[in-house]
Amino acid sequence: MHEVEHNMQHVQQTLQETRAKTDEMTDHESRRNNIIIYNVPEDSGSTSNVRYNSDMDFCMQLFTALVTGCAKDDIKRLTRLGQRQDNGRERPLLIEFHDRTVKNIVMDSLNKLRMLEEKFRKVIVVHDMTPKERQECKEMVQEAKRLESQDSGDYIYRVRGTPGMMQIRKIRKRM
């Protein structure tokens, strides 16, 4: 009887682990076409429609300046994350694209941000990650900082890659 009970606990534990992995994979897949944009000025318009149109206009100007070829039809959903507050901080902007290729084109063209006009230079664009991926990324950033503090100063360490496949890269400093 004790052995059967032990086997049942093992099966339940395996089932929970499998369920957690499946949920994580489903969450990852649902975020695959998403990006999050930080430091986008938030319109203080009275209606949500006015604020939405302002956000959409800013994003289309950004994508046009980056020469991505992205159109309004490519955006499936555009949403501000978090509660609206009057403390002056802009909420992050979640953009979900219909197609992953459009997202990849946008992400690949981000190296041009430094050369754009001033209102786009402070913008930060990142992949939408699951909570587990965010935690892994934070740990890798801490490890990169630790490695950089131990190095002689010729290299910097940065976390690079797509969610789930991030790595710490050793990059030679420019002299």
N, CA, C and O of each residue as an XYZ file, in Angstrom:
700
protein
N       0.820     -1.195      0.000
C       0.000      0.000      0.000
C       0.870      1.268      0.000
O       0.575      2.247     -0.685
N       1.949      1.216      0.789
C       2.864      2.353      0.866
C       3.518      2.612     -0.496
O       3.709      3.765     -0.881
N       3.854      1.572     -1.209
C       4.490      1.686     -2.522
C       3.532      2.296     -3.539
O       3.947      3.106     -4.367
N       2.271      1.925     -3.488
C       1.270      2.466     -4.405
C       1.087      3.964     -4.134
O       0.988      4.760     -5.068
N       1.042      4.339     -2.861
C       0.906      5.743     -2.494
C       2.110      6.552     -2.984
O       1.941      7.667     -3.476
N       3.301      6.013     -2.858
C       4.515      6.670     -3.337
C       4.473      6.844     -4.853
O       4.837      7.901     -5.368
N       4.032      5.815     -5.562
C       3.919      5.900     -7.023
C       2.897      6.955     -7.439
O       3.108      7.671     -8.418
N       1.788      7.055     -6.699
C       0.760      8.052     -7.007
C       1.325      9.466     -6.825
O       1.067     10.348     -7.644
N       2.091      9.678     -5.758
C       2.692     10.987     -5.532
C       3.678     11.334     -6.644
O       3.737     12.477     -7.099
N       4.441     10.349     -7.072
C       5.398     10.560     -8.159
C       4.679     10.921     -9.459
O       5.114     11.815    -10.184
N       3.590     10.232     -9.747
C       2.813     10.508    -10.964
C       2.215     11.908    -10.885
O       2.242     12.644    -11.872
N       1.673     12.288     -9.725
C       1.090     13.625     -9.568
C       2.157     14.712     -9.717
O       1.906     15.750    -10.329
N       3.327     14.476     -9.166
C       4.415     15.445     -9.281
C       4.846     15.589    -10.739
O       5.055     16.704    -11.216
N       4.976     14.488    -11.438
C       5.343     14.521    -12.853
C       4.282     15.245    -13.671
O       4.604     16.013    -14.578
N       3.022     14.998    -13.347
C       1.916     15.658    -14.045
C       1.958     17.170    -13.816
O       1.749     17.935    -14.758
N       2.219     17.610    -12.601
C       2.317     19.040    -12.304
C       3.479     19.688    -13.039
O       3.347     20.797    -13.558
N       4.612     19.006    -13.086
C       5.773     19.543    -13.799
C       5.488     19.664    -15.288
O       5.853     20.655    -15.922
N       4.834     18.650    -15.839
C       4.485     18.673    -17.263
C       3.499     19.788    -17.557
O       3.620     20.479    -18.569
N       2.528     19.965    -16.681
C       1.538     21.020    -16.844
C       2.216     22.397    -16.788
O       1.887     23.281    -17.579
N       3.159     22.578    -15.858
C       3.871     23.853    -15.741
C       4.697     24.140    -16.992
O       4.722     25.271    -17.476
N       5.378     23.110    -17.519
C       6.160     23.292    -18.746
C       5.255     23.644    -19.920
O       5.596     24.505    -20.731
N       4.112     22.988    -20.014
C       3.163     23.263    -21.096
C       2.627     24.684    -20.993
O       2.521     25.386    -21.999
N       2.288     25.109    -19.776
C       1.809     26.484    -19.585
C       2.878     27.499    -19.971
O       2.573     28.514    -20.597
N       4.132     27.230    -19.600
C       5.236     28.119    -19.942
C       5.409     28.190    -21.465
O       5.600     29.272    -22.021
N       5.340     27.044    -22.127
C       5.490     27.029    -23.589
C       4.333     27.755    -24.266
O       4.540     28.467    -25.249
N       3.130     27.583    -23.756
C       1.963     28.266    -24.314
C       2.093     29.773    -24.133
O       1.812     30.543    -25.051
N       2.520     30.189    -22.938
C       2.720     31.606    -22.657
C       3.802     32.189    -23.568
O       3.644     33.283    -24.110
N       4.895     31.456    -23.731
C       5.986     31.897    -24.615
C       5.484     32.054    -26.048
O       5.792     33.039    -26.718
N       4.721     31.089    -26.503
C       4.205     31.119    -27.880
C       3.234     32.288    -28.080
O       3.220     32.911    -29.142
N       2.425     32.582    -27.059
C       1.465     33.682    -27.195
C       2.162     35.046    -27.213
O       1.604     36.015    -27.728
N       3.380     35.131    -26.653
C       4.129     36.389    -26.625
C       5.123     36.507    -27.776
O       5.836     37.505    -27.875
N       5.175     35.532    -28.619
C       6.185     35.465    -29.670
C       6.120     36.626    -30.653
O       7.149     37.046    -31.183
N       4.934     37.145    -30.900
C       4.761     38.243    -31.859
C       4.715     39.611    -31.192
O       4.371     40.600    -31.839
N       5.058     39.683    -29.898
C       4.900     40.914    -29.135
C       6.231     41.623    -28.892
O       7.288     40.999    -28.794
N       6.137     42.949    -28.800
C       7.249     43.756    -28.324
C       6.708     44.719    -27.272
O       5.514     45.015    -27.241
N       7.594     45.200    -26.419
C       7.226     46.214    -25.439
C       8.116     47.424    -25.689
O       9.333     47.298    -25.828
N       7.495     48.591    -25.745
C       8.224     49.832    -25.979
C       8.108     50.695    -24.724
O       7.011     50.975    -24.242
N       9.268     51.111    -24.206
C       9.325     51.962    -23.028
C       9.627     53.402    -23.439
O      10.181     53.648    -24.511
N       9.262     54.337    -22.584
C       9.532     55.773    -22.736
C       8.794     56.400    -23.913
O       9.295     57.344    -24.525
N       7.610     55.886    -24.234
C       6.767     56.498    -25.253
C       5.905     57.538    -24.545
O       5.194     57.202    -23.598
N       5.955     58.803    -24.989
C       5.147     59.835    -24.331
C       3.672     59.441    -24.333
O       3.122     59.004    -25.344
N       3.050     59.613    -23.161
C       1.644     59.228    -23.018
C       0.765     60.464    -23.119
O       0.962     61.441    -22.395
N      -0.205     60.412    -24.022
C      -1.135     61.517    -24.218
C      -2.069     61.589    -23.010
O      -2.489     60.563    -22.476
N      -2.385     62.798    -22.592
C      -3.286     62.967    -21.453
C      -4.712     63.224    -21.917
O      -5.492     63.856    -21.205
N      -5.055     62.744    -23.095
C      -6.394     62.927    -23.646
C      -7.468     62.353    -22.742
O      -7.218     61.443    -21.952
N      -8.666     62.900    -22.870
C      -9.747     62.524    -21.964
C     -10.341     61.158    -22.286
O     -10.826     60.472    -21.386
N     -10.313     60.754    -23.543
C     -10.915     59.461    -23.889
C      -9.834     58.457    -24.281
O      -8.745     58.826    -24.720
N     -10.160     57.208    -24.113
C      -9.201     56.153    -24.451
C      -8.937     56.117    -25.953
O      -7.847     55.734    -26.379
N      -9.915     56.510    -26.754
C      -9.751     56.510    -28.210
C      -8.700     57.542    -28.632
O      -7.897     57.282    -29.529
N      -8.707     58.691    -27.996
C      -7.722     59.744    -28.301
C      -6.323     59.257    -27.923
O      -5.371     59.431    -28.684
N      -6.206     58.638    -26.729
C      -4.912     58.141    -26.279
C      -4.420     57.013    -27.181
O      -3.235     56.950    -27.509
N      -5.333     56.118    -27.585
C      -4.963     55.012    -28.475
C      -4.441     55.551    -29.803
O      -3.410     55.092    -30.294
N      -5.141     56.517    -30.385
C      -4.722     57.091    -31.666
C      -3.366     57.786    -31.543
O      -2.548     57.721    -32.461
N      -3.129     58.445    -30.420
C      -1.839     59.095    -30.188
C      -0.723     58.050    -30.126
O       0.332     58.234    -30.733
N      -0.949     56.959    -29.397
C       0.038     55.882    -29.312
C       0.289     55.245    -30.675
O       1.433     54.966    -31.032
N      -0.777     55.017    -31.432
C      -0.648     54.409    -32.760
C       0.139     55.331    -33.691
O       0.985     54.867    -34.455
N      -0.135     56.625    -33.628
C       0.591     57.581    -34.477
C       2.079     57.589    -34.136
O       2.922     57.599    -35.034
N       2.408     57.585    -32.839
C       3.814     57.572    -32.432
C       4.501     56.307    -32.944
O       5.610     56.372    -33.475
N       3.846     55.156    -32.784
C       4.442     53.890    -33.235
C       4.635     53.874    -34.750
O       5.666     53.408    -35.235
N       3.677     54.366    -35.484
C       3.808     54.375    -36.941
C       4.922     55.333    -37.373
O       5.641     55.051    -38.332
N       5.072     56.466    -36.671
C       6.183     57.374    -36.969
C       7.515     56.693    -36.681
O       8.463     56.820    -37.457
N       7.588     55.971    -35.564
C       8.813     55.259    -35.207
C       9.139     54.196    -36.252
O      10.275     54.114    -36.718
N       8.156     53.386    -36.622
C       8.394     52.315    -37.591
C       8.737     52.868    -38.964
O       9.527     52.267    -39.692
N       8.158     54.001    -39.329
C       8.494     54.641    -40.599
C       9.928     55.175    -40.561
O      10.674     55.034    -41.530
N      10.308     55.789    -39.433
C      11.666     56.312    -39.302
C      12.706     55.192    -39.324
O      13.825     55.384    -39.799
N      12.328     54.025    -38.808
C      13.237     52.873    -38.822
C      13.241     52.156    -40.170
O      14.012     51.216    -40.365
N      12.395     52.586    -41.098
C      12.264     52.013    -42.437
C      11.970     50.503    -42.336
O      12.677     49.678    -42.915
N      10.920     50.173    -41.594
C      10.552     48.767    -41.411
C       9.511     48.301    -42.416
O       9.381     47.102    -42.664
N       8.776     49.230    -42.990
C       7.710     48.846    -43.904
C       6.472     48.378    -43.167
O       5.580     47.792    -43.779
N       6.397     48.620    -41.881
C       5.270     48.204    -41.053
C       4.100     49.162    -41.274
O       4.276     50.380    -41.291
N       2.910     48.598    -41.441
C       1.700     49.394    -41.618
C       0.756     49.161    -40.439
O       0.955     48.236    -39.652
N      -0.260     49.995    -40.322
C      -1.231     49.842    -39.230
C      -1.897     48.472    -39.256
O      -2.250     47.926    -38.211
N      -2.065     47.927    -40.438
C      -2.711     46.615    -40.563
C      -1.861     45.492    -39.977
O      -2.388     44.429    -39.649
N      -0.561     45.713    -39.843
C       0.328     44.693    -39.280
C       0.204     44.585    -37.764
O       0.617     43.590    -37.169
N      -0.368     45.618    -37.145
C      -0.507     45.625    -35.688
C      -1.853     45.033    -35.310
O      -2.905     45.530    -35.713
N      -1.800     43.976    -34.538
C      -3.018     43.294    -34.092
C      -3.604     43.983    -32.864
O      -4.818     44.154    -32.755
N      -2.725     44.377    -31.941
C      -3.184     44.983    -30.691
C      -2.117     45.946    -30.184
O      -0.921     45.681    -30.306
N      -2.556     47.057    -29.618
C      -1.663     48.058    -29.037
C      -2.273     48.458    -27.699
O      -3.393     48.967    -27.652
N      -1.534     48.229    -26.603
C      -2.084     48.444    -25.270
C      -1.041     49.037    -24.341
O       0.131     48.666    -24.401
N      -1.457     49.951    -23.490
C      -0.604     50.443    -22.413
C      -0.698     49.451    -21.257
O      -1.785     48.969    -20.937
N       0.432     49.149    -20.636
C       0.471     48.200    -19.528
C       0.390     48.938    -18.198
O       1.059     49.954    -18.009
N      -0.417     48.436    -17.285
C      -0.533     49.018    -15.954
C      -1.650     50.033    -15.863
O      -2.317     50.356    -16.845
N      -1.831     50.527    -14.646
C      -2.859     51.523    -14.374
C      -2.376     52.913    -14.755
O      -1.201     53.239    -14.592
N      -3.282     53.717    -15.255
C      -2.964     55.090    -15.619
C      -2.792     55.904    -14.346
O      -3.649     55.877    -13.462
N      -1.675     56.632    -14.254
C      -1.385     57.443    -13.077
C      -0.973     58.834    -13.514
O      -0.564     59.051    -14.655
N      -1.086     59.758    -12.599
C      -0.736     61.149    -12.894
C       0.602     61.544    -12.293
O       0.799     62.703    -11.927
N       1.534     60.584    -12.185
C       2.828     60.888    -11.586
C       3.887     61.249    -12.624
O       5.052     61.441    -12.277
N       3.495     61.342    -13.882
C       4.430     61.765    -14.919
C       5.200     60.631    -15.584
O       5.910     60.864    -16.563
N       5.076     59.418    -15.077
C       5.779     58.282    -15.674
C       4.930     57.694    -16.799
O       3.719     57.514    -16.668
N       5.605     57.404    -17.903
C       4.909     56.795    -19.025
C       4.814     55.288    -18.808
O       5.777     54.644    -18.393
N       3.643     54.744    -19.095
C       3.469     53.299    -18.989
C       4.057     52.643    -20.233
O       4.051     53.237    -21.311
N       4.566     51.415    -20.089
C       5.080     50.700    -21.270
C       3.950     50.416    -22.256
O       2.779     50.327    -21.886
N       4.333     50.280    -23.504
C       3.379     50.052    -24.576
C       3.604     48.660    -25.147
O       4.692     48.354    -25.638
N       2.577     47.813    -25.084
C       2.648     46.459    -25.626
C       2.078     46.473    -27.037
O       0.959     46.931    -27.267
N       2.868     45.965    -27.976
C       2.413     45.874    -29.369
C       2.450     44.416    -29.782
O       3.480     43.750    -29.677
N       1.307     43.928    -30.256
C       1.216     42.563    -30.770
C       1.023     42.647    -32.280
O       0.096     43.290    -32.773
N       1.919     41.985    -32.997
C       1.844     41.967    -34.457
C       1.094     40.727    -34.923
O       1.052     39.714    -34.224
N       0.503     40.816    -36.114
C      -0.156     39.653    -36.705
C       0.858     38.591    -37.089
O       0.590     37.394    -36.995
N       2.034     39.046    -37.526
C       3.030     38.145    -38.097
C       4.377     38.330    -37.395
O       4.773     39.453    -37.083
N       5.066     37.231    -37.152
C       6.356     37.276    -36.477
C       7.420     37.933    -37.345
O       8.357     38.527    -36.811
N       7.307     37.845    -38.658
C       8.326     38.432    -39.521
C       8.353     39.957    -39.382
O       9.425     40.559    -39.439
N       7.203     40.580    -39.203
C       7.152     42.031    -39.021
C       7.858     42.398    -37.717
O       8.624     43.360    -37.671
N       7.598     41.632    -36.661
C       8.272     41.875    -35.381
C       9.780     41.749    -35.546
O      10.532     42.579    -35.035
N      10.225     40.726    -36.252
C      11.659     40.515    -36.455
C      12.286     41.649    -37.258
O      13.415     42.053    -36.980
N      11.572     42.162    -38.245
C      12.068     43.296    -39.028
C      12.240     44.516    -38.124
O      13.243     45.225    -38.211
N      11.256     44.754    -37.256
C      11.336     45.883    -36.326
C      12.529     45.705    -35.395
O      13.312     46.635    -35.201
N      12.671     44.513    -34.817
C      13.763     44.271    -33.869
C      15.128     44.371    -34.548
O      16.087     44.841    -33.937
N      15.225     43.935    -35.799
C      16.495     43.997    -36.524
C      16.892     45.426    -36.902
O      18.072     45.712    -37.107
N      15.912     46.315    -36.994
C      16.216     47.686    -37.422
C      16.470     48.626    -36.243
O      16.651     49.826    -36.451
N      16.488     48.114    -35.023
C      16.647     48.975    -33.846
C      18.026     49.611    -33.739
O      18.197     50.574    -32.992
N      19.012     49.096    -34.466
C      20.335     49.717    -34.408
C      20.317     51.126    -35.002
O      21.269     51.881    -34.808
N      19.270     51.489    -35.709
C      19.147     52.825    -36.297
C      18.581     53.853    -35.315
O      18.544     55.043    -35.625
N      18.140     53.408    -34.135
C      17.506     54.315    -33.177
C      18.400     55.490    -32.800
O      17.914     56.610    -32.646
N      19.688     55.251    -32.651
C      20.617     56.314    -32.244
C      20.674     57.452    -33.244
O      20.988     58.586    -32.882
N      20.371     57.156    -34.499
C      20.501     58.171    -35.550
C      19.187     58.894    -35.843
O      19.146     59.769    -36.708
N      18.118     58.540    -35.138
C      16.821     59.164    -35.393
C      16.692     60.472    -34.629
O      17.566     60.842    -33.845
N      15.586     61.161    -34.872
C      15.361     62.428    -34.180
C      15.212     62.214    -32.673
O      15.009     61.089    -32.216
N      15.313     63.278    -31.926
C      15.425     63.247    -30.464
C      14.285     62.493    -29.777
O      14.534     61.775    -28.808
N      13.057     62.631    -30.243
C      11.930     62.003    -29.543
C      11.980     60.477    -29.598
O      11.326     59.814    -28.793
N      12.746     59.907    -30.538
C      12.846     58.451    -30.643
C      14.091     57.890    -29.946
O      14.160     56.686    -29.701
N      15.061     58.724    -29.626
C      16.326     58.232    -29.066
C      16.180     57.634    -27.679
O      16.920     56.716    -27.324
N      15.246     58.132    -26.895
C      15.083     57.616    -25.538
C      14.196     56.368    -25.479
O      14.030     55.773    -24.414
N      13.640     55.982    -26.599
C      12.744     54.822    -26.663
C      13.548     53.533    -26.523
O      14.623     53.390    -27.106
N      13.011     52.600    -25.742
C      13.620     51.282    -25.557
C      12.625     50.238    -26.039
O      11.470     50.235    -25.611
N      13.063     49.357    -26.922
C      12.195     48.313    -27.472
C      12.767     46.963    -27.075
O      13.947     46.692    -27.297
N      11.919     46.106    -26.481
C      12.359     44.787    -26.025
C      11.334     43.732    -26.429
O      10.185     44.038    -26.749
N      11.791     42.480    -26.403
C      10.894     41.347    -26.604
C       9.969     41.232    -25.399
O      10.360     41.571    -24.282
N       8.757     40.761    -25.616
C       7.842     40.453    -24.519
C       8.231     39.078    -23.988
O       8.200     38.098    -24.733
N       8.597     38.994    -22.717
C       9.076     37.738    -22.131
C       8.122     37.243    -21.053
O       7.398     38.026    -20.437
N       8.134     35.951    -20.839
C       7.357     35.349    -19.759
C       8.037     35.689    -18.433
O       9.210     36.063    -18.424
N       7.324     35.565    -17.317
C       7.956     35.839    -16.015
C       9.212     34.995    -15.777
O      10.193     35.494    -15.227
N       9.191     33.745    -16.177
C      10.361     32.882    -16.001
C      11.539     33.388    -16.840
O      12.675     33.406    -16.366
N      11.271     33.799    -18.083
C      12.321     34.331    -18.951
C      12.876     35.640    -18.407
O      14.078     35.891    -18.495
N      11.996     36.487    -17.837
C      12.466     37.739    -17.235
C      13.394     37.461    -16.059
O      14.413     38.132    -15.899
N      13.045     36.471    -15.234
C      13.883     36.117    -14.092
C      15.240     35.593    -14.559
O      16.276     35.964    -14.006
N      15.233     34.727    -15.582
C      16.489     34.208    -16.129
C      17.342     35.341    -16.690
O      18.561     35.343    -16.522
N      16.712     36.298    -17.351
C      17.438     37.434    -17.923
C      18.066     38.276    -16.809
O      19.216     38.696    -16.934
N      17.326     38.529    -15.720
C      17.866     39.290    -14.598
C      19.080     38.592    -14.000
O      20.077     39.234    -13.669
N      18.989     37.274    -13.864
C      20.109     36.522    -13.311
C      21.329     36.598    -14.226
O      22.460     36.719    -13.755
N      21.091     36.526    -15.545
C      22.204     36.613    -16.490
C      22.829     38.012    -16.475
O      24.047     38.145    -16.601
N      22.017     39.040    -16.326
C      22.543     40.406    -16.248
C      23.405     40.562    -14.999
O      24.464     41.187    -15.051
N      22.960     40.001    -13.883
C      23.763     40.044    -12.663
C      25.097     39.320    -12.857
O      26.140     39.798    -12.410
N      25.055     38.171    -13.523
C      26.272     37.412    -13.805
C      27.202     38.215    -14.720
O      28.416     38.219    -14.514
N      26.642     38.894    -15.731
C      27.452     39.714    -16.637
C      28.111     40.866    -15.878
O      29.269     41.194    -16.133
N      27.383     41.477    -14.954
C      27.960     42.557    -14.141
C      29.091     42.027    -13.272
O      30.120     42.684    -13.115
N      28.900     40.838    -12.707
C      29.933     40.227    -11.875
C      31.181     39.942    -12.698
O      32.294     40.223    -12.252
N      31.006     39.384    -13.903
C      32.145     39.098    -14.782
C      32.872     40.371    -15.178
O      34.101     40.398    -15.242
N      32.106     41.432    -15.445
C      32.709     42.694    -15.863
C      33.515     43.314    -14.719
O      34.561     43.921    -14.950
N      33.027     43.160    -13.488
C      33.767     43.720    -12.350
C      35.056     42.950    -12.089
O      35.997     43.504    -11.520
N      35.117     41.676    -12.495
C      36.320     40.868    -12.300
C      37.314     41.015    -13.442
O      38.488     40.686    -13.280
N      36.869     41.501    -14.588
C      37.724     41.612    -15.769
C      38.695     42.772    -15.613
O      38.471     43.681    -14.813
N      39.770     42.732    -16.383
C      40.812     43.759    -16.310
C      40.373     45.097    -16.902
O      41.027     46.113    -16.669
N      39.287     45.112    -17.657
C      38.797     46.364    -18.220
C      38.851     46.424    -19.729
O      38.424     47.424    -20.308
N      39.358     45.394    -20.396
C      39.427     45.392    -21.850
C      38.106     44.959    -22.493
O      37.885     45.206    -23.678
N      37.243     44.324    -21.727
C      36.002     43.776    -22.265
C      34.804     44.231    -21.440
O      34.918     44.562    -20.260
N      33.645     44.235    -22.109
C      32.378     44.424    -21.417
C      31.544     43.177    -21.658
O      31.731     42.488    -22.660
N      30.645     42.891    -20.768
C      29.807     41.700    -20.869
C      28.352     42.143    -20.983
O      27.871     42.944    -20.181
N      27.659     41.615    -21.986
C      26.265     41.960    -22.239
C      25.457     40.695    -22.482
O      25.965     39.697    -22.992
N      24.182     40.763    -22.104
C      23.260     39.650    -22.348
C      22.591     39.920    -23.689
O      21.988     40.975    -23.886
N      22.697     38.978    -24.595
C      22.155     39.121    -25.947
C      21.371     37.874    -26.333
O      21.607     36.789    -25.802
N      20.435     38.043    -27.264
C      19.689     36.918    -27.794
C      18.192     37.103    -27.616
O      17.731     38.064    -26.999
N      17.460     36.172    -28.165
C      16.009     36.198    -28.062
C      15.578     35.497    -26.781
O      16.345     34.713    -26.222
N      14.371     35.765    -26.309
C      13.914     35.125    -25.077
C      14.018     33.603    -25.161
O      13.633     32.990    -26.157
N      14.535     33.024    -24.114
C      14.722     31.586    -24.062
C      16.056     31.130    -24.617
O      16.463     29.992    -24.382
N      16.750     31.997    -25.353
C      18.040     31.637    -25.950
C      19.083     32.723    -25.678
O      19.973     32.949    -26.498
N      18.976     33.386    -24.539
C      19.893     34.473    -24.219
C      21.233     33.928    -23.745
O      21.317     32.868    -23.124
N      22.285     34.694    -24.061
C      23.643     34.321    -23.697
C      24.390     35.563    -23.232
O      24.034     36.690    -23.579
N      25.427     35.334    -22.445
C      26.315     36.428    -22.043
C      27.425     36.509    -23.082
O      28.128     35.531    -23.333
N      27.575     37.695    -23.687
C      28.595     37.886    -24.709
C      29.719     38.751    -24.170
O      29.481     39.735    -23.470
N      30.927     38.379    -24.499
C      32.116     39.130    -24.139
C      32.474     40.017    -25.330
O      32.752     39.513    -26.418
N      32.469     41.336    -25.127
C      32.679     42.272    -26.221
C      33.873     43.149    -25.895
O      33.964     43.704    -24.800
N      34.793     43.275    -26.852
C      35.980     44.108    -26.666
C      35.546     45.583    -26.658
O      34.756     46.016    -27.497
N      36.080     46.340    -25.696
C      35.788     47.760    -25.613
C      36.430     48.484    -26.787
O      37.511     48.121    -27.252
N      35.740     49.512    -27.252
C      36.305     50.347    -28.321
C      37.250     51.348    -27.712
O      36.939     51.982    -26.704
N      38.384     51.485    -28.317
C      39.393     52.425    -27.796
C      39.290     53.751    -28.492
O      40.054     54.668    -28.191
